[in-house]
Amino acid sequence: MIRKTFLVSVTAGLAFAAVHSPANGAQLRSIQMSATPEAALITLSLSDGAAAKVFTLDNPDRAVIDLPGTHADRDIPVPAASGLVTGVRIGRQPGGTLRIVVELKSAVAVHSAASNGGAGRQVTVALGDPSAARDPEPKIVRAAHAPGDGDRDVIIAVDAGHGGLDPGAIGHGGTREKDVTLAIARALAEHINAAPGMHAVLTRDRDEFLELRDRIGRAHAAHADMFISVHADSIADRSISGASVYILSVHGASSQAARELAEGQNAADLMGGALDDAGAARPVVLDLVQQESIGLSATAAERVVAALESVGEVRKAQVQRAGFVVLKSPAIPSMLIETAYISNPAEERRLNNPAQQARLADAIFGGVRSYFVQNPPDGTRFKQERRVASAADVTPAAAIAIPAAAAQ
Ligand SMILES: [Zn+2]
């Protein structure tokens, strides 16, 4: 769930925080830009960490990068107009904020990423079609198993919702969704990694802000067989409690609540940099692939709902369908689990309890495992065991038949 105040900032633009803030301010060392008529990639090199805020304005169209507590030399070179970009200006804002204004030929989507370089920090802002101006490649969190091995592990991407600047929903007692999702995701990953034939990959294992497409990107990079996004729900009515499990719906949400929730999450997607709607580029192919993966998602999500229900944690006994962008991962069965209502004071307390986190993780694990037993992907140990099991079924009959034939 996304906090209301956070959604307000979503419409204003997108922002992300540095790992640490400098005591004496940072220096902007250079501005680099490459541009095509449709896109531009701007890279800022800074001496130190700074919180950056990126947003767009229209009339005329421009992108604005605000760097609080940052200064620059008066004669720092500014990139010349090129392609999409008609000009770059640097100015000062009150309170020591350095503002870089990028004038644009037309309104475009904005994506940004921050990283710590060796001796400083880099802020990358991609404007327009990101395939024309790529962000840095998402890194693989853990080494992936090569696909195609006869007895490889099934790989499950466990995605702790929110993180970094985005706290997610906040409970009345101050619990932040991003903290409990990380705790539950870690517990789930531990469970998975302790099970034979299963391997977990965490999309994040620390308090960091991740764009939604990077979450999916990390799952793909790890060759994940399944994507599970862990969240905690929030609603005005404090009495409501229980878990819900969502899968992607292409054609409308299953309930008004699901629709509202998805709208909130999708607003966050815009905040994190809009996910490429690949479906628009290749509608027919993706529709078929997505339909298959939605069917598998439904099967897997039903198992998880059943497992959560068996420990008495479910609000809605049916799998919910909504248009979360984070679930739009073609070919990987994906689900989003709202583990509990952080807005419910009793559930907020329980979400903070490691025993309850383990209980939820255990139930989710049980559902996921039973899905893979029934639906083993090719090349996995689960598939092999299933083959052995069905071979074992016919063995007794064959064993009886052979001596009978030999006796004649
Ligand atoms: Zn959430």
Boltz pocket constraint, residues with backbone or C-beta under 6 A from the ligand:
constraints:
  - pocket:
      binder: B
      contacts: [[A, 1], [A, 2], [A, 161], [A, 162], [A, 168], [A, 169], [A, 177], [A, 230], [A, 231], [A, 232]]
      max_distance: 6.0
